Amino acid sequence: MDEFATVDVSRGNPPPEKLQALFSDPEQVRVQALPCSLEGMSSKAVHFPAGVRTNPHVHTNGQHLIVTEGIGVVGDESGVHVVRAGDVISNPPGAWHWHGAVPTQSMTHVTVEEPGLDLDVERGDYDEVYTDDLGT
């Protein structure tokens, strides 16, 4: 039988302990578990307040992001990409990246992925490219 849910930041919770290190400000992030009937995969809605993002990381099995609200940013080895509601980002297995809200607006995305997260990666240009004018 199909399962349904509505993305709603008020239904979110702080990230679980094992994901705290993923976020630049985990106390501000809200994570909502979503139904996912795909074998071995999970789905969550993640709400990033303005100025909050993930730290650089790698998903060993890849990650699929669907931006549902706001303006966000995705950084990868080819640069920084501003994303908006309706955009879909498919991160291949093992690819370095980071993502979150721009400095001035919040962003919510849905993620679909298999388990497998590695935070022990280089920071790359993470600290230099996140500027106050991103998304304007």
C-alpha positions in Angstrom: 0.0 0.0 0.0 1.3 3.5 -0.8 2.4 5.7 2.1 2.0 9.5 2.1 3.5 12.4 4.0 3.6 16.2 3.7 6.9 18.0 4.1 6.4 20.3 7.1 9.2 21.9 9.1 7.1 21.9 12.3 7.1 18.1 12.2 10.9 18.0 12.1 13.3 17.2 15.0 16.9 18.1 15.7 19.3 15.8 13.8 20.0 12.5 15.5 23.3 12.3 17.4 25.1 10.4 14.7 24.4 13.2 12.2 25.2 16.2 14.4 28.7 16.6 12.9 27.2 16.8 9.4 25.8 20.3 10.0 27.4 23.7 10.6 24.8 24.5 13.2 22.9 21.3 14.1 20.8 22.9 16.8 19.0 25.0 14.1 18.5 22.2 11.6 15.2 20.2 11.5 14.9 16.7 10.1 11.6 15.0 9.3 11.5 11.3 8.5 9.5 10.5 5.4 8.1 7.2 4.1 10.2 5.4 1.7 9.2 2.0 0.3 12.4 1.6 -1.8 14.4 -1.3 -0.5 17.5 -0.3 1.4 16.8 3.5 1.0 15.5 6.2 3.3 14.0 9.6 2.8 14.0 12.7 5.0 13.1 16.4 4.7 15.8 18.6 6.0 15.2 22.3 6.8 18.1 24.6 6.9 17.6 28.1 8.4 19.4 31.0 6.6 23.1 30.6 6.8 23.2 26.9 7.9 24.7 24.2 5.7 26.3 20.8 5.9 30.0 20.3 6.2 31.7 18.7 3.3 30.9 15.0 3.0 30.6 12.0 0.7 27.7 9.6 0.3 29.2 6.2 -0.6 26.0 5.3 -2.4 25.1 8.7 -3.7 22.3 11.0 -2.8 19.2 12.5 -4.5 18.0 15.9 -3.4 14.7 17.7 -4.2 14.5 21.3 -3.1 11.0 21.9 -1.9 11.2 25.4 -0.4 13.5 28.5 -0.4 16.9 29.2 -1.9 19.9 27.0 -1.2 23.4 26.2 -2.4 25.2 23.1 -3.4 29.0 23.0 -3.5 30.8 20.3 -5.4 34.2 19.9 -7.2 33.0 22.0 -10.1 31.9 25.0 -8.0 29.0 26.5 -6.1 25.5 26.2 -7.5 22.5 28.2 -6.3 19.3 26.0 -6.2 15.7 26.9 -5.7 12.4 25.1 -5.0 11.7 22.6 -7.8 15.4 21.9 -8.5 16.7 18.3 -8.3 20.3 17.4 -7.6 21.7 13.9 -8.1 25.0 13.4 -6.3 26.8 10.3 -7.6 28.3 7.7 -5.3 31.6 8.9 -3.7 31.4 12.5 -4.9 32.5 15.3 -2.5 29.9 17.9 -1.8 28.1 20.1 0.7 24.7 21.9 0.7 22.3 24.1 2.7 20.7 27.4 2.8 22.1 30.7 1.4 23.1 33.3 4.0 19.8 35.3 3.7 17.1 32.7 3.2 16.1 29.3 4.5 15.9 26.1 2.3 14.2 22.8 2.7 15.1 19.7 0.6 14.0 16.1 0.5 16.8 13.5 0.4 16.5 9.9 -0.9 19.6 7.8 -0.2 21.1 4.5 0.9 23.0 4.5 4.1 26.7 5.4 3.8 28.0 8.8 4.9 31.7 9.8 5.2 32.6 13.1 6.9 36.3 12.4 6.9 37.0 14.4 3.8 39.0 17.4 2.7 37.3 20.8 3.2 38.3 22.0 -0.2 37.2 25.6 -0.9 34.2 25.2 1.6 35.3 28.1 3.8 36.1 30.6 1.0 33.1 30.2 -1.4 30.2 30.8 1.0 29.8 34.5 0.6 27.1 36.9 1.9 25.8 37.5 -1.7 25.1 33.9 -2.6 21.5 33.6 -3.9 20.9 37.3 -4.5 
